[in-house]
Every structure is written in C-alpha cells, then in structure tokens.
Amino acid sequence: MTARKRYWLMKSEPDAFSIDDLEKVGVEPWNGVRNYQARNFMRSMQVGDGVLFYHSNCKEPGVVGTAAVASAAYPDETQFNRKSDYYDPKSTREEPRWSLVDVKFDRKLARTITLEEIKRHTDALGEGFALTQRGSRLSVMPVTAAQWKLLLSLE
C-alpha cells in the first residue's frame, strides 16, 4: 500500500536559490535547513510529495512554482563541512543532526501568488496555515491538499 501524497511549502531567498535556479539544475538537495521542526518535516517527506516553491525575503514574496520531493531524507553534508555556513560542530556522521531531501523542478507559475494575496484568503486556508500565522518563520511547512488546490487556483 502506498502512502497518500502530501504537500509542502518550501521557502528560499531568490538571491540564494531561485525557481529559475531549480529549473536550470532540475534536481537540487534542499540543504542548510537549521530548524528542528522544518528538519522533522523533511524527514517525513516521501518521494512524489508536492512542493510549493516560495520566494522569501525579497521585494515580492510569494509562491513562484511547483516542485516534487525527489528523494527520501538523508544527512545534509553541509553540517560536516567546517568551511560551510551550515557547519554544525555537534553533528557527527554516526548521529547527524540535519537532514535534507532532493527537490525536483515541476513548473514555474504564470505569475507570483504574492504573500499579500495569500493573506486575503486566510479564512479559506484555515487557522492552521503556518505561512500566514504571526511570527511563523519556518522555511518548510506542511500544506493540506485543500490549501494546495486553493493556492494554485489563484494563479
């Protein structure tokens, strides 16, 4: 029996890694996540899960494309690299603290679904939608099938 497809929203600063970058490379390890809750979400992802690609910390933050989870979670190599901004001296190969998944490009949206626009649909998205919750800074968060459908219908 196969597990039901799940959906996620993953944020990236376009100056660091954009939807255009993902389109060019096709598949990319989603490294550098250093939040335990976001890491745990990635550890629960399954190949084929849907991803809303979100540009954050930019002039017009919003959903800019879709992707898919392309691998099960595995250790993020940047945690072991002393020269990396994401190096973690407390992490060991025997017990790695940080995981990542590979993400595969699907498509760019015809237009950005902006955060402002998303906020106008807060009631329909429901109270539990982390992106619009005050103080939420998660870079990886679950999205329900209904939220996925609603957000993409705004395109």
OpenMM code with the backbone's topology and positions (N, CA, C; nanometers):
from openmm import Vec3, app, unit

residues = "MET THR ALA ARG LYS ARG TYR TRP LEU MET LYS SER GLU PRO ASP ALA PHE SER ILE ASP ASP LEU GLU LYS VAL GLY VAL GLU PRO TRP ASN GLY VAL ARG ASN TYR GLN ALA ARG ASN PHE MET ARG SER MET GLN VAL GLY ASP GLY VAL LEU PHE TYR HIS SER ASN CYS LYS GLU PRO GLY VAL VAL GLY THR ALA ALA VAL ALA SER ALA ALA TYR PRO ASP GLU THR GLN PHE ASN ARG LYS SER ASP TYR TYR ASP PRO LYS SER THR ARG GLU GLU PRO ARG TRP SER LEU VAL ASP VAL LYS PHE ASP ARG LYS LEU ALA ARG THR ILE THR LEU GLU GLU ILE LYS ARG HIS THR ASP ALA LEU GLY GLU GLY PHE ALA LEU THR GLN ARG GLY SER ARG LEU SER VAL MET PRO VAL THR ALA ALA GLN TRP LYS LEU LEU LEU SER LEU GLU".split()
positions = [
    Vec3(0.0843, -0.1187, 0.0000),
    Vec3(0.0000, 0.0000, 0.0000),
    Vec3(0.0891, 0.1256, 0.0000),
    Vec3(0.0591, 0.2189, -0.0865),
    Vec3(0.1392, 0.3412, -0.0912),
    Vec3(0.0756, 0.4496, -0.0051),
    Vec3(0.1603, 0.5298, 0.0518),
    Vec3(0.1124, 0.6395, 0.1358),
    Vec3(0.0479, 0.7456, 0.0476),
    Vec3(-0.0444, 0.8194, 0.1060),
    Vec3(-0.1106, 0.9263, 0.0332),
    Vec3(-0.0133, 1.0397, 0.0059),
    Vec3(-0.0245, 1.0995, -0.1125),
    Vec3(0.0607, 1.2129, -0.1478),
    Vec3(0.0343, 1.3275, -0.0511),
    Vec3(0.1434, 1.3898, -0.0075),
    Vec3(0.1324, 1.5055, 0.0809),
    Vec3(0.1916, 1.6267, 0.0116),
    Vec3(0.1692, 1.7417, 0.0732),
    Vec3(0.2094, 1.8675, 0.0116),
    Vec3(0.2828, 1.9545, 0.1120),
    Vec3(0.3753, 2.0359, 0.0589),
    Vec3(0.4623, 2.1178, 0.1413),
    Vec3(0.4824, 2.2527, 0.0765),
    Vec3(0.5199, 2.3508, 0.1569),
    Vec3(0.5664, 2.4797, 0.1071),
    Vec3(0.7097, 2.4929, 0.1548),
    Vec3(0.7998, 2.5240, 0.0606),
    Vec3(0.9416, 2.5385, 0.0936),
    Vec3(0.9877, 2.6759, 0.0485),
    Vec3(1.0469, 2.7494, 0.1427),
    Vec3(1.0912, 2.8864, 0.1155),
    Vec3(1.2393, 2.8904, 0.0788),
    Vec3(1.2701, 2.9789, -0.0141),
    Vec3(1.4083, 3.0052, -0.0489),
    Vec3(1.4214, 3.1526, -0.0866),
    Vec3(1.5318, 3.2126, -0.0471),
    Vec3(1.5566, 3.3501, -0.0882),
    Vec3(1.6072, 3.3446, -0.2320),
    Vec3(1.5418, 3.4160, -0.3231),
    Vec3(1.5803, 3.4058, -0.4645),
    Vec3(1.7246, 3.4464, -0.4929),
    Vec3(1.7833, 3.5317, -0.4086),
    Vec3(1.9242, 3.5676, -0.4260),
    Vec3(2.0155, 3.4483, -0.3981),
    Vec3(1.9698, 3.3577, -0.3116),
    Vec3(2.0492, 3.2396, -0.2765),
    Vec3(2.0186, 3.1225, -0.3705),
    Vec3(1.8893, 3.0950, -0.3928),
    Vec3(1.8470, 2.9861, -0.4818),
    Vec3(1.7033, 3.0126, -0.5231),
    Vec3(1.6822, 3.0343, -0.6529),
    Vec3(1.5500, 3.0719, -0.7038),
    Vec3(1.4846, 2.9576, -0.7814),
    Vec3(1.3600, 2.9788, -0.8167),
    Vec3(1.2898, 2.8821, -0.9020),
    Vec3(1.3615, 2.8686, -1.0363),
    Vec3(1.4215, 2.9769, -1.0850),
    Vec3(1.4987, 2.9706, -1.2105),
    Vec3(1.6206, 2.8807, -1.1937),
    Vec3(1.6848, 2.8893, -1.0778),
    Vec3(1.7996, 2.8027, -1.0490),
    Vec3(1.7567, 2.6563, -1.0487),
    Vec3(1.6427, 2.6280, -0.9849),
    Vec3(1.5942, 2.4904, -0.9798),
    Vec3(1.5598, 2.4410, -1.1201),
    Vec3(1.5003, 2.5280, -1.2002),
    Vec3(1.4678, 2.4888, -1.3385),
    Vec3(1.5953, 2.4520, -1.4150),
    Vec3(1.7016, 2.5284, -1.3954),
    Vec3(1.8294, 2.5032, -1.4659),
    Vec3(1.8913, 2.3696, -1.4261),
    Vec3(1.8930, 2.3400, -1.2957),
    Vec3(1.9598, 2.2179, -1.2493),
    Vec3(1.8688, 2.0955, -1.2497),
    Vec3(1.7377, 2.1171, -1.2450),
    Vec3(1.6424, 2.0058, -1.2477),
    Vec3(1.6128, 1.9471, -1.1116),
    Vec3(1.7175, 1.9013, -1.0423),
    Vec3(1.7034, 1.8432, -0.9079),
    Vec3(1.8128, 1.9026, -0.8203),
    Vec3(1.7756, 1.9388, -0.6974),
    Vec3(1.8721, 2.0025, -0.6071),
    Vec3(1.8499, 1.9545, -0.4641),
    Vec3(1.9585, 1.9266, -0.3886),
    Vec3(1.9430, 1.8976, -0.2454),
    Vec3(1.9000, 2.0251, -0.1722),
    Vec3(1.7969, 2.0145, -0.0886),
    Vec3(1.7445, 2.1301, -0.0141),
    Vec3(1.8233, 2.1413, 0.1160),
    Vec3(1.9462, 2.1925, 0.1070),
    Vec3(2.0359, 2.1913, 0.2231),
    Vec3(2.0291, 2.3198, 0.3041),
    Vec3(2.0935, 2.3158, 0.4191),
    Vec3(2.1079, 2.4351, 0.5017),
    Vec3(1.9934, 2.4627, 0.5972),
    Vec3(1.8941, 2.3745, 0.6043),
    Vec3(1.7834, 2.3965, 0.6980),
    Vec3(1.8342, 2.3677, 0.8391),
    Vec3(1.8217, 2.4680, 0.9274),
    Vec3(1.8723, 2.4530, 1.0638),
    Vec3(1.7640, 2.4882, 1.1658),
    Vec3(1.6468, 2.4335, 1.1430),
    Vec3(1.5356, 2.4457, 1.2362),
    Vec3(1.4841, 2.3038, 1.2562),
    Vec3(1.4717, 2.2621, 1.3816),
    Vec3(1.4352, 2.1226, 1.4086),
    Vec3(1.2976, 2.0856, 1.3535),
    Vec3(1.2013, 2.1763, 1.3642),
    Vec3(1.0674, 2.1453, 1.3143),
    Vec3(1.0690, 2.1295, 1.1619),
    Vec3(1.1376, 2.2210, 1.0920),
    Vec3(1.1480, 2.2114, 0.9464),
    Vec3(1.2225, 2.0829, 0.9067),
    Vec3(1.3292, 2.0508, 0.9814),
    Vec3(1.4037, 1.9268, 0.9560),
    Vec3(1.3135, 1.8051, 0.9721),
    Vec3(1.2328, 1.8042, 1.0766),
    Vec3(1.1431, 1.6913, 1.1002),
    Vec3(1.0402, 1.6775, 0.9888),
    Vec3(0.9925, 1.7911, 0.9379),
    Vec3(0.9009, 1.7853, 0.8238),
    Vec3(0.9708, 1.7184, 0.7056),
    Vec3(1.0967, 1.7581, 0.6790),
    Vec3(1.1683, 1.6980, 0.5664),
    Vec3(1.1907, 1.5488, 0.5889),
    Vec3(1.2171, 1.5098, 0.7116),
    Vec3(1.2372, 1.3674, 0.7412),
    Vec3(1.1107, 1.2861, 0.7164),
    Vec3(0.9943, 1.3509, 0.7198),
    Vec3(0.8686, 1.2786, 0.6971),
    Vec3(0.8223, 1.2836, 0.5510),
    Vec3(0.8946, 1.3564, 0.4664),
    Vec3(0.8566, 1.3669, 0.3251),
    Vec3(0.8810, 1.2352, 0.2524),
    Vec3(0.8016, 1.2164, 0.1473),
    Vec3(0.8155, 1.0970, 0.0649),
    Vec3(0.8303, 1.1374, -0.0807),
    Vec3(0.9017, 1.0547, -0.1560),
    Vec3(0.9204, 1.0802, -0.2983),
    Vec3(0.7832, 1.0989, -0.3640),
    Vec3(0.7713, 1.2056, -0.4416),
    Vec3(0.6455, 1.2345, -0.5112),
    Vec3(0.5590, 1.3378, -0.4425),
    Vec3(0.5877, 1.3682, -0.3160),
    Vec3(0.5106, 1.4731, -0.2479),
    Vec3(0.5251, 1.6034, -0.3262),
    Vec3(0.4192, 1.6846, -0.3258),
    Vec3(0.4196, 1.8118, -0.3964),
    Vec3(0.4815, 1.9226, -0.3135),
    Vec3(0.5494, 2.0157, -0.3820),
    Vec3(0.6147, 2.1290, -0.3158),
    Vec3(0.5719, 2.2590, -0.3823),
    Vec3(0.5261, 2.3532, -0.3011),
    Vec3(0.5069, 2.4905, -0.3472),
    Vec3(0.6390, 2.5614, -0.3234),
    Vec3(0.6993, 2.6142, -0.4273),
    Vec3(0.8275, 2.6842, -0.4174),
    Vec3(0.7966, 2.8306, -0.3909),
    Vec3(0.8466, 2.8812, -0.2771),
    Vec3(0.8127, 3.0152, -0.2286),
    Vec3(0.9386, 3.1006, -0.2206),
    Vec3(0.9345, 3.2175, -0.2853),
    Vec3(1.0456, 3.3132, -0.2724),
    Vec3(1.0207, 3.3995, -0.1498),
    Vec3(1.1173, 3.4029, -0.0586),
    Vec3(1.1038, 3.4816, 0.0642),
    Vec3(1.2108, 3.5889, 0.0693),
    Vec3(1.1926, 3.6819, 0.1616),
    Vec3(1.2916, 3.7866, 0.1869),
    Vec3(1.3328, 3.8572, 0.0576),
    Vec3(1.2317, 3.9012, -0.0173),
    Vec3(1.2558, 3.9700, -0.1440),
    Vec3(1.1460, 4.0745, -0.1641),
    Vec3(1.1548, 4.1493, -0.2717),
    Vec3(1.0605, 4.2584, -0.2974),
    Vec3(0.9157, 4.2087, -0.3018),
    Vec3(0.8940, 4.0951, -0.3675),
    Vec3(0.7590, 4.0408, -0.3789),
    Vec3(0.7566, 3.8942, -0.3379),
    Vec3(0.7494, 3.8675, -0.2058),
    Vec3(0.7477, 3.7283, -0.1611),
    Vec3(0.6196, 3.6584, -0.2069),
    Vec3(0.6344, 3.5307, -0.2397),
    Vec3(0.5164, 3.4548, -0.2797),
    Vec3(0.5521, 3.3225, -0.3439),
    Vec3(0.4470, 3.2475, -0.3781),
    Vec3(0.4625, 3.1182, -0.4442),
    Vec3(0.4939, 3.1447, -0.5916),
    Vec3(0.6047, 3.0869, -0.6397),
    Vec3(0.6504, 3.1133, -0.7758),
    Vec3(0.6535, 2.9887, -0.8642),
    Vec3(0.6357, 2.8710, -0.8037),
    Vec3(0.6404, 2.7496, -0.8837),
    Vec3(0.6065, 2.6266, -0.8021),
    Vec3(0.6110, 2.5133, -0.8708),
    Vec3(0.5882, 2.3856, -0.8029),
    Vec3(0.7055, 2.2934, -0.8315),
    Vec3(0.7246, 2.2011, -0.7404),
    Vec3(0.8313, 2.1021, -0.7497),
    Vec3(0.7799, 1.9743, -0.6841),
    Vec3(0.8643, 1.8742, -0.6810),
    Vec3(0.8279, 1.7488, -0.6156),
    Vec3(0.9457, 1.6998, -0.5332),
    Vec3(0.9148, 1.6301, -0.4256),
    Vec3(1.0190, 1.5667, -0.3450),
    Vec3(1.0740, 1.4514, -0.4290),
    Vec3(1.2066, 1.4492, -0.4470),
    Vec3(1.2698, 1.3523, -0.5369),
    Vec3(1.3536, 1.2475, -0.4642),
    Vec3(1.3622, 1.2565, -0.3309),
    Vec3(1.4366, 1.1555, -0.2551),
    Vec3(1.3807, 1.1495, -0.1139),
    Vec3(1.4089, 1.0394, -0.0488),
    Vec3(1.3819, 1.0321, 0.0948),
    Vec3(1.4873, 1.1197, 0.1639),
    Vec3(1.4620, 1.1550, 0.2877),
    Vec3(1.5565, 1.2377, 0.3633),
    Vec3(1.6876, 1.1624, 0.3847),
    Vec3(1.7965, 1.2381, 0.3804),
    Vec3(1.9297, 1.1839, 0.4073),
    Vec3(2.0137, 1.2949, 0.4689),
    Vec3(2.1291, 1.2606, 0.5307),
    Vec3(2.2074, 1.3625, 0.6009),
    Vec3(2.2529, 1.4764, 0.5096),
    Vec3(2.2400, 1.5983, 0.5612),
    Vec3(2.2859, 1.7189, 0.4920),
    Vec3(2.4369, 1.7282, 0.5093),
    Vec3(2.5107, 1.7135, 0.3999),
    Vec3(2.6574, 1.7127, 0.4051),
    Vec3(2.7155, 1.8442, 0.4577),
    Vec3(2.6436, 1.9557, 0.4421),
    Vec3(2.6983, 2.0854, 0.4854),
    Vec3(2.7246, 2.0889, 0.6353),
    Vec3(2.6549, 2.0050, 0.7130),
    Vec3(2.6758, 2.0043, 0.8588),
    Vec3(2.8148, 1.9550, 0.8965),
    Vec3(2.8814, 1.8800, 0.8078),
    Vec3(3.0134, 1.8237, 0.8359),
    Vec3(3.1274, 1.9082, 0.7796),
    Vec3(3.0953, 2.0054, 0.6963),
    Vec3(3.1957, 2.0857, 0.6275),
    Vec3(3.2315, 2.2097, 0.7088),
    Vec3(3.3508, 2.2111, 0.7656),
    Vec3(3.3944, 2.3224, 0.8507),
    Vec3(3.3915, 2.4574, 0.7794),
    Vec3(3.4011, 2.4579, 0.6472),
    Vec3(3.4017, 2.5830, 0.5709),
    Vec3(3.2610, 2.6303, 0.5339),
    Vec3(3.1606, 2.5490, 0.5622),
    Vec3(3.0226, 2.5833, 0.5262),
    Vec3(2.9584, 2.6732, 0.6316),
    Vec3(2.8730, 2.7627, 0.5872),
    Vec3(2.7932, 2.8449, 0.6796),
    Vec3(2.7014, 2.7565, 0.7634),
    Vec3(2.6757, 2.6356, 0.7169),
    Vec3(2.5819, 2.5452, 0.7843),
    Vec3(2.6523, 2.4367, 0.8662),
    Vec3(2.7827, 2.4521, 0.8860),
    Vec3(2.8605, 2.3572, 0.9664),
    Vec3(2.8031, 2.3500, 1.1083),
    Vec3(2.7935, 2.2279, 1.1604),
    Vec3(2.7456, 2.2070, 1.2967),
    Vec3(2.8470, 2.1193, 1.3705),
    Vec3(2.9281, 2.1781, 1.4593),
    Vec3(3.0335, 2.1010, 1.5279),
    Vec3(2.9790, 1.9892, 1.6168),
    Vec3(2.8518, 1.9955, 1.6539),
    Vec3(2.7946, 1.8923, 1.7411),
    Vec3(2.7372, 1.7745, 1.6619),
    Vec3(2.7340, 1.7861, 1.5315),
    Vec3(2.6797, 1.6797, 1.4481),
    Vec3(2.7901, 1.5823, 1.4086),
    Vec3(2.7584, 1.4537, 1.4115),
    Vec3(2.8565, 1.3518, 1.3724),
    Vec3(2.7981, 1.2658, 1.2607),
    Vec3(2.8856, 1.1991, 1.1879),
    Vec3(2.8397, 1.1078, 1.0814),
    Vec3(2.7565, 0.9938, 1.1406),
    Vec3(2.7916, 0.9515, 1.2626),
    Vec3(2.7176, 0.8428, 1.3278),
    Vec3(2.5782, 0.8899, 1.3704),
    Vec3(2.5706, 1.0158, 1.4131),
    Vec3(2.4422, 1.0735, 1.4540),
    Vec3(2.4261, 1.2130, 1.3955),
    Vec3(2.3945, 1.2202, 1.2656),
    Vec3(2.3776, 1.3512, 1.2030),
    Vec3(2.2532, 1.4211, 1.2578),
    Vec3(2.2668, 1.5499, 1.2800),
    Vec3(2.1534, 1.6281, 1.3308),
    Vec3(2.0609, 1.6752, 1.2199),
    Vec3(2.1179, 1.6998, 1.1019),
    Vec3(2.0442, 1.7702, 0.9964),
    Vec3(2.0244, 1.6834, 0.8736),
    Vec3(1.9039, 1.6885, 0.8206),
    Vec3(1.8677, 1.6103, 0.7031),
    Vec3(1.8203, 1.7031, 0.5927),
    Vec3(1.8137, 1.6474, 0.4731),
    Vec3(1.7592, 1.7203, 0.3595),
    Vec3(1.6899, 1.6215, 0.2672),
    Vec3(1.6166, 1.6745, 0.1717),
    Vec3(1.5595, 1.5950, 0.0631),
    Vec3(1.6025, 1.6602, -0.0677),
    Vec3(1.6011, 1.5827, -0.1744),
    Vec3(1.6219, 1.6397, -0.3066),
    Vec3(1.4866, 1.6889, -0.3575),
    Vec3(1.4902, 1.8035, -0.4251),
    Vec3(1.3688, 1.8633, -0.4792),
    Vec3(1.3840, 1.8722, -0.6309),
    Vec3(1.2789, 1.8306, -0.7030),
    Vec3(1.2809, 1.8262, -0.8493),
    Vec3(1.1866, 1.9319, -0.9059),
    Vec3(1.2371, 2.0107, -1.0003),
    Vec3(1.1575, 2.1146, -1.0656),
    Vec3(1.0351, 2.0540, -1.1332),
    Vec3(0.9213, 2.1220, -1.1205),
    Vec3(0.7997, 2.0837, -1.1924),
    Vec3(0.7660, 2.1942, -1.2922),
    Vec3(0.7290, 2.3133, -1.2390),
    Vec3(0.6964, 2.4238, -1.3297),
    Vec3(0.7018, 2.5580, -1.2588),
    Vec3(0.7211, 2.6619, -1.3369),
    Vec3(0.7091, 2.7982, -1.2853),
    Vec3(0.5637, 2.8400, -1.3042),
    Vec3(0.5113, 2.9146, -1.2089),
    Vec3(0.3752, 2.9649, -1.2229),
    Vec3(0.3734, 3.0771, -1.3261),
    Vec3(0.2569, 3.1002, -1.3836),
    Vec3(0.2409, 3.2077, -1.4820),
    Vec3(0.2670, 3.3435, -1.4173),
    Vec3(0.2408, 3.3505, -1.2857),
    Vec3(0.2671, 3.4734, -1.2106),
    Vec3(0.2890, 3.4356, -1.0650),
    Vec3(0.3517, 3.5273, -0.9903),
    Vec3(0.3728, 3.5052, -0.8473),
    Vec3(0.2411, 3.5208, -0.7732),
    Vec3(0.2111, 3.4244, -0.6876),
    Vec3(0.0972, 3.4386, -0.5957),
    Vec3(0.1562, 3.5003, -0.4703),
    Vec3(0.1358, 3.6310, -0.4553),
    Vec3(0.2050, 3.7068, -0.3509),
    Vec3(0.1535, 3.6753, -0.2113),
    Vec3(0.2390, 3.7006, -0.1133),
    Vec3(0.2003, 3.6829, 0.0265),
    Vec3(0.0788, 3.7682, 0.0580),
    Vec3(0.0754, 3.8902, 0.0081),
    Vec3(-0.0406, 3.9787, 0.0325),
    Vec3(-0.1685, 3.9151, -0.0184),
    Vec3(-0.1631, 3.8574, -0.1371),
    Vec3(-0.2794, 3.7904, -0.1951),
    Vec3(-0.3178, 3.6680, -0.1125),
    Vec3(-0.2182, 3.5929, -0.0706),
    Vec3(-0.2423, 3.4738, 0.0121),
    Vec3(-0.3112, 3.5138, 0.1423),
    Vec3(-0.2656, 3.6239, 0.2022),
    Vec3(-0.3249, 3.6706, 0.3282),
    Vec3(-0.4729, 3.7057, 0.3121),
    Vec3(-0.5127, 3.7473, 0.1938),
    Vec3(-0.6541, 3.7804, 0.1697),
    Vec3(-0.7415, 3.6549, 0.1709),
    Vec3(-0.6814, 3.5381, 0.1661),
    Vec3(-0.7553, 3.4112, 0.1662),
    Vec3(-0.7341, 3.3321, 0.2950),
    Vec3(-0.6939, 3.4014, 0.4016),
    Vec3(-0.6637, 3.3353, 0.5290),
    Vec3(-0.7817, 3.2523, 0.5796),
    Vec3(-0.9040, 3.3051, 0.5689),
    Vec3(-1.0210, 3.2304, 0.6170),
    Vec3(-1.0358, 3.0976, 0.5431),
    Vec3(-1.0208, 3.1007, 0.4122),
    Vec3(-1.0353, 2.9794, 0.3315),
    Vec3(-0.9196, 2.8817, 0.3556),
    Vec3(-0.8010, 2.9352, 0.3834),
    Vec3(-0.6847, 2.8493, 0.4069),
    Vec3(-0.6884, 2.7847, 0.5447),
    Vec3(-0.7595, 2.8462, 0.6370),
    Vec3(-0.7738, 2.7909, 0.7708),
    Vec3(-0.6731, 2.8466, 0.8691),
    Vec3(-0.7070, 2.8388, 0.9959),
    Vec3(-0.6242, 2.8939, 1.1034),
    Vec3(-0.4880, 2.8289, 1.1138),
    Vec3(-0.4780, 2.7026, 1.0752),
    Vec3(-0.3534, 2.6290, 1.0913),
    Vec3(-0.2511, 2.6519, 0.9818),
    Vec3(-0.2781, 2.7448, 0.8897),
    Vec3(-0.1852, 2.7663, 0.7784),
    Vec3(-0.0656, 2.8466, 0.8278),
    Vec3(0.0492, 2.7783, 0.8413),
    Vec3(0.1671, 2.8365, 0.9066),
    Vec3(0.2197, 2.9625, 0.8372),
    Vec3(0.2087, 2.9697, 0.7054),
    Vec3(0.2659, 3.0835, 0.6329),
    Vec3(0.2071, 3.2162, 0.6780),
    Vec3(0.0778, 3.2160, 0.7100),
    Vec3(0.0123, 3.3420, 0.7462),
    Vec3(0.0003, 3.3612, 0.8972),
    Vec3(0.0529, 3.2684, 0.9747),
    Vec3(0.0482, 3.2826, 1.1199),
    Vec3(0.1528, 3.3833, 1.1661),
    Vec3(0.1111, 3.4694, 1.2543),
    Vec3(0.2000, 3.5721, 1.3079),
    Vec3(0.3236, 3.5080, 1.3730),
    Vec3(0.4405, 3.5580, 1.3380),
    Vec3(0.5630, 3.5100, 1.3996),
    Vec3(0.6195, 3.3815, 1.3414),
    Vec3(0.5497, 3.3216, 1.2451),
    Vec3(0.5991, 3.1970, 1.1855),
    Vec3(0.7142, 3.2269, 1.0907),
    Vec3(0.8278, 3.1601, 1.1149),
    Vec3(0.9446, 3.1824, 1.0291),
    Vec3(0.9944, 3.0508, 0.9692),
    Vec3(0.9107, 2.9498, 0.9720),
    Vec3(0.9517, 2.8196, 0.9190),
    Vec3(0.9818, 2.8272, 0.7699),
    Vec3(1.0867, 2.7583, 0.7274),
    Vec3(1.1220, 2.7565, 0.5856),
    Vec3(1.0628, 2.6351, 0.5132),
    Vec3(1.0145, 2.5392, 0.5902),
    Vec3(0.9497, 2.4204, 0.5353),
    Vec3(0.8257, 2.3959, 0.6193),
    Vec3(0.7104, 2.3840, 0.5528),
    Vec3(0.5863, 2.3645, 0.6283),
    Vec3(0.4875, 2.2794, 0.5495),
    Vec3(0.4033, 2.2050, 0.6218),
    Vec3(0.3030, 2.1242, 0.5534),
    Vec3(0.1915, 2.2117, 0.4969),
    Vec3(0.1320, 2.1626, 0.3894),
    Vec3(0.0177, 2.2258, 0.3253),
    Vec3(-0.0836, 2.1144, 0.3020),
    Vec3(-0.2090, 2.1379, 0.3338),
    Vec3(-0.3103, 2.0350, 0.3082),
    Vec3(-0.3414, 2.0300, 0.1587),
    Vec3(-0.4042, 1.9219, 0.1157),
    Vec3(-0.4441, 1.9098, -0.0251),
    Vec3(-0.5384, 2.0240, -0.0630),
    Vec3(-0.6289, 2.0609, 0.0280),
    Vec3(-0.7232, 2.1703, 0.0009),
    Vec3(-0.6497, 2.3041, -0.0113),
    Vec3(-0.5514, 2.3277, 0.0756),
    Vec3(-0.4729, 2.4523, 0.0683),
    Vec3(-0.3930, 2.4570, -0.0618),
    Vec3(-0.3316, 2.3448, -0.0989),
    Vec3(-0.2564, 2.3336, -0.2243),
    Vec3(-0.3456, 2.3743, -0.3422),
    Vec3(-0.4638, 2.3143, -0.3460),
    Vec3(-0.5592, 2.3390, -0.4555),
    Vec3(-0.6007, 2.4864, -0.4593),
    Vec3(-0.6332, 2.5402, -0.3419),
    Vec3(-0.6761, 2.6806, -0.3342),
    Vec3(-0.5637, 2.7740, -0.3796),
    Vec3(-0.4430, 2.7531, -0.3281),
    Vec3(-0.3320, 2.8416, -0.3644),
    Vec3(-0.3057, 2.8368, -0.5150),
    Vec3(-0.3034, 2.7182, -0.5732),
    Vec3(-0.2765, 2.7088, -0.7170),
    Vec3(-0.3927, 2.7630, -0.8013),
    Vec3(-0.5130, 2.7632, -0.7447),
    Vec3(-0.6272, 2.8204, -0.8195),
    Vec3(-0.6148, 2.9728, -0.8325),
    Vec3(-0.5332, 3.0348, -0.7463),
    Vec3(-0.5144, 3.1799, -0.7511),
    Vec3(-0.4279, 3.2215, -0.8702),
    Vec3(-0.3550, 3.1276, -0.9266),
    Vec3(-0.2670, 3.1569, -1.0390),
    Vec3(-0.3474, 3.2149, -1.1528),
] * unit.nanometer
topology = app.Topology()
chain = topology.addChain("A")
for resn in residues:
    res = topology.addResidue(resn, chain)
    for name in ("N", "CA", "C"):
        topology.addAtom(name, app.Element.getBySymbol(name[0]), res)
